[in-house]
Amino acid sequence: MALALASLPMLDISKSGGKISRRSARGPFLSRHPRSSFSDDYFSWPLPGVSIVGSAGRGAVVRSAVTEEQTPSSMRDDEKMPYDSPPPSKDVLVVGASGGVGQLVVASLLKRNIKSRLLVRDPEKAALLFGRQDEDNFKICKGDTRNPLDMDPVMFEGVTHVICCTGTTAFPSRRWDGDNSPEKVDWEGVRNLVLALPQKIQRLVLVSSVGVTKFNEMPWSIMNLFGVLKFKKMGEDFVRSSGLPFTIIRAGRLTDGPYTSYDLNTLLKATAGERRAVIIGQGDKLVGEVSRLVVAEACIQALDIEFTQNQIYEINSVKKGDGPGSDCEKWKELFRSVK
């Protein structure tokens, strides 16, 4: 698949550090403005034909979507994470929020009472999945990263942290319908998002894949027959050159899901099975599998661990041991162990 590298006429690569200047790269954008309630860009309530339950019903249930694998019952009460007090002034944008990993990221943020907004192509599906939440702390924004005109910077005002977990299949499938190829999603989509993000965000976490630096080597070259690893690496490189503080999580082969029925009950039953213990590496040396729950938790933990800034990690999960759950100190130890 030919690469249209000439499609970057707006990029200004500075001489200092090779970082991307984003001053003139954004181009025109839609004249939308954020609302205090769900309308236009933010989804309107109530849904036609859908009964939305308030905070005492469905909205309260979704906070339990992160299962016991993330706070194992074997942990003592004093070891479990306190979720009642959200970090101050944090507003997390989840891109690809209705996807396999994105659903679990959103559920974890809701459990922690962290202010969040979702960037999705289909707000109705996201609204059905997560139910009605407090509009001051939860917004659903319509946007397609593949379309730069959808990436209205106004929509991102106030965002402090970003977790991008967009993706598509490695081989042609129905998910490629509508120009949803790896080139459009993993390369152009990531590029368009980065160019629109506020320069003052505190962290961008990007979910990528193991093997991206080895796409010409066996067995990775088989996985890369249609360019998925190559385009993920291009997305990574763009993030690294953007000047934004980043953490890249390269996941092994994803297990447990994806949960694409858009049914909250299905999400609530999500488990990491026996794959609770976590292995983290650097240098693109890990080969294996990882639970989507583990990837989602790693993304959230990386937001606040200072020394993970501007680092790239590979992550697998294995059957031996209970793993870190949602214990931030244990995650710090894991990330620090590969420094």
Beta strands, then each sheet from edge to edge (+ up, - down):
strand 1: 12-13
strand 2: 20-21
strand 3: 91-95
strand 4: 115-120
strand 5: 138-142
strand 6: 161-164
strand 7: 203-209
strand 8: 246-251
strand 9: 253-255
strand 10: 277-281
strand 11: 289-291
strand 12: 311-318
sheet 1: 1+ 2-
sheet 2: 5+ 4+ 3+ 6+ 7+ 8+ 12+ 10-
sheet 3: 9+ 11+
end
